[in-house]
């Protein structure tokens, strides 16, 4: 319940698509859950103007009340983190950026700069599909950021189940699982090729069973 309330209050401008915040403001957070989803929470929404679906997938950090959000809506899909703290940042070309370091499992930490949204407490991934792909490769995500005039903050996320939750919410989340879908397609082609080669390139047709028909007087006359 605390997570739901905090997410509703903190998510103001998580993504460029305005629908995210509108959905968060009106959502009752009757989240869809599954054993395969881990700690991720799913909310399915429908745009009142065109009836299109969009899906919000969220995960709360193990401590500090930070929220990682994935918005699935086709070409408008995005990823952001609601820190609920004033971040500050450096302006480059009219956009404010904040450096941060993240690490998946025990892999090499990666440094990146994410745009800071107008609420000054939310960052958004500039390459969301790549980031999600990296997160899907492990089960634990650590992120470190330094809020304005504060000590560095490190938060941990239990990301198990992300692949399952994205695959379960297609086609809206297709952009984040494109590589998985492509790998499955290639595997299916390889199986079909192997089966074709095993039959010598022929399609085996089952023989028609021979049935002995009773001889009639007409047949005997012939």
matplotlib code that plots the C-alpha trace (Angstrom):
import matplotlib.pyplot as plt

x = [0.0, 2.9, 4.4, 1.2, 0.7, 4.2, 4.2, 1.0, 2.4, 5.9, 5.3, 4.8, 6.8, 8.4, 8.1, 7.6, 4.3, 1.8, -0.4, 2.0, 1.4, -2.3, -2.6, -0.6, -2.8, -6.0, -4.8, -6.1, -3.1, -5.1, -1.9, -1.6, 0.8, 2.1, 4.7, 6.7, 6.6, 8.7, 8.1, 7.0, 3.6, 1.5, -1.2, -3.1, -4.7, -6.9, -6.7, -10.1, -9.5, -8.6, -9.1, -5.4, -3.9, -0.7, 0.9, 2.8, 5.2, 6.8, 9.2, 10.0, 13.6, 14.6, 14.9, 14.7, 11.3, 12.7, 10.6, 11.7, 9.0, 8.7, 6.0, 5.0, 3.2, 4.7, 7.0, 6.3, 7.7, 10.1, 11.9, 12.4, 13.3, 11.3, 13.8, 11.6, 14.6, 15.8, 18.6, 19.9, 22.2, 24.1, 22.4, 23.6, 21.8, 18.8, 18.4, 19.5, 21.4, 22.4, 25.3, 24.6, 26.2, 24.4, 25.4, 23.6, 24.5, 28.3, 29.0, 31.1, 29.4, 28.3, 28.3, 25.6, 23.9, 20.1, 17.9, 16.3, 12.6, 10.9, 10.0, 13.8, 13.4, 12.9, 15.3, 14.5, 16.6, 17.8, 18.2, 15.4, 15.5, 19.2, 18.9, 16.0, 17.9, 20.8, 18.5, 16.9, 20.3, 20.4, 18.4, 19.7, 20.2, 22.2, 22.1, 24.1, 23.3, 24.3, 21.3, 22.0, 24.1, 23.7, 25.8, 25.7, 22.6, 22.8, 19.5, 19.0, 16.2, 15.3, 14.6, 13.7, 10.7, 11.2, 11.5, 8.3, 6.3, 7.3, 6.6, 3.2, 2.2, 2.7, 2.3, 2.6, 6.0, 7.3, 10.0, 11.7, 11.7, 12.5, 15.8, 14.0, 11.3, 13.9, 15.9, 12.8, 12.1, 15.6, 15.3, 12.1, 13.6, 16.6, 14.2, 12.2, 15.5, 16.7, 13.4, 13.5, 17.0, 16.1, 13.5, 15.8, 13.9, 10.7, 7.4, 6.5, 3.0, 1.5, 0.6, -3.0, -4.0, -5.0, -8.5, -9.7, -13.1, -15.7, -16.1, -19.5, -21.1, -20.4, -16.8, -16.5, -18.2, -15.4]
y = [0.0, 2.4, 1.6, 2.3, 5.6, 6.7, 5.8, 7.7, 10.8, 10.7, 9.8, 13.2, 13.2, 9.8, 9.6, 11.9, 10.3, 12.2, 9.2, 7.6, 10.2, 10.5, 6.7, 6.8, 9.6, 7.6, 4.1, 2.2, -0.1, -3.3, -4.8, -8.1, -10.5, -13.9, -16.3, -15.8, -12.0, -11.9, -8.5, -6.7, -5.1, -4.7, -2.2, -2.4, 0.8, 1.8, 5.2, 6.7, 8.5, 5.5, 2.5, 1.5, -0.4, 0.6, -1.2, 0.1, -2.3, -1.1, -2.4, -0.9, -0.9, -3.1, 0.0, 3.8, 3.8, 4.3, 3.0, 1.6, 1.9, 0.4, 1.8, -0.4, 1.4, 0.6, 3.4, 5.5, 2.8, 4.1, 3.5, 5.8, 5.9, 7.9, 8.8, 11.1, 13.3, 16.5, 15.4, 18.4, 17.8, 19.4, 21.1, 20.1, 21.5, 22.6, 19.1, 18.4, 15.2, 13.3, 10.8, 7.4, 4.0, 0.7, -2.9, -6.1, -9.1, -9.3, -7.8, -4.8, -1.5, 0.8, 4.6, 6.5, 9.9, 10.0, 13.0, 14.6, 15.3, 18.6, 17.4, 17.3, 14.0, 11.5, 10.2, 8.6, 6.2, 7.6, 4.0, 2.1, -1.1, -1.5, -0.9, -3.4, -6.0, -5.6, -5.9, -9.0, -10.7, -10.9, -11.1, -8.1, -4.5, -2.0, 1.8, 4.6, 8.3, 11.4, 13.6, 17.4, 18.3, 14.8, 11.7, 9.1, 6.9, 3.2, 1.3, -2.4, -4.0, -7.7, -7.9, -11.6, -12.2, -9.2, -11.3, -13.3, -10.1, -8.5, -11.6, -11.9, -8.4, -8.5, -6.9, -3.7, -4.7, -6.2, -3.5, -4.8, -8.5, -8.1, -10.1, -12.9, -13.1, -13.1, -15.8, -17.9, -17.3, -18.4, -21.5, -22.4, -22.0, -24.2, -26.9, -26.7, -26.9, -29.9, -31.7, -31.0, -32.3, -35.4, -36.3, -35.5, -32.3, -34.3, -34.2, -37.7, -38.7, -41.6, -44.5, -45.1, -48.4, -51.2, -52.4, -55.6, -54.8, -57.6, -58.8, -58.3, -60.1, -57.1, -57.2, -60.9, -60.5, -58.1]
z = [0.0, 0.8, -2.6, -4.4, -2.6, -3.1, -6.8, -7.4, -5.7, -7.1, -10.8, -12.4, -15.6, -15.8, -19.6, -22.5, -23.3, -21.2, -20.7, -18.1, -15.4, -16.2, -15.7, -12.5, -11.2, -11.7, -11.2, -8.2, -8.5, -8.7, -9.9, -11.8, -10.2, -10.9, -9.5, -12.7, -12.4, -9.2, -7.4, -10.6, -10.6, -13.7, -14.5, -17.8, -19.0, -22.0, -23.7, -23.6, -26.9, -29.2, -26.9, -27.3, -24.5, -22.6, -19.8, -16.8, -15.1, -11.8, -9.3, -5.9, -4.6, -1.7, 0.4, 0.1, -1.8, -5.2, -8.1, -11.5, -14.1, -17.6, -19.8, -22.7, -25.5, -28.9, -30.2, -27.1, -24.7, -22.1, -18.8, -15.9, -12.2, -9.6, -6.9, -4.9, -4.2, -5.7, -8.1, -9.8, -12.8, -15.7, -18.6, -22.0, -25.0, -22.9, -21.3, -17.8, -17.3, -14.2, -14.1, -12.5, -12.3, -12.5, -12.2, -13.1, -10.9, -10.6, -14.1, -14.7, -13.5, -16.2, -16.1, -17.9, -18.0, -17.9, -18.6, -15.5, -16.0, -15.1, -11.6, -10.9, -9.1, -11.9, -14.5, -17.8, -19.8, -23.1, -24.5, -22.8, -24.9, -24.3, -20.6, -20.2, -22.2, -19.8, -16.8, -18.2, -18.4, -14.6, -11.4, -9.4, -10.3, -8.3, -9.1, -7.6, -8.0, -6.1, -5.3, -5.1, -2.1, -0.6, -0.2, -3.0, -2.9, -3.8, -4.4, -5.1, -7.2, -7.3, -11.0, -11.3, -13.5, -15.8, -19.0, -18.0, -17.3, -20.6, -22.6, -20.9, -21.9, -25.6, -28.1, -26.1, -24.7, -28.0, -28.3, -25.1, -26.1, -29.8, -29.4, -27.6, -30.3, -33.0, -31.4, -31.1, -34.8, -35.8, -33.6, -35.3, -38.7, -37.7, -36.6, -39.8, -41.8, -39.9, -40.3, -44.0, -44.4, -42.5, -45.1, -48.0, -48.8, -49.4, -47.6, -46.7, -47.6, -45.7, -48.0, -48.8, -47.2, -49.6, -49.1, -50.7, -52.1, -52.5, -56.0, -57.5, -60.4, -62.7, -61.8, -62.4, -65.8, -66.8]

ax = plt.figure().add_subplot(projection="3d")
ax.plot(x, y, z, "-o")
ax.set_aspect("equal")
plt.show()
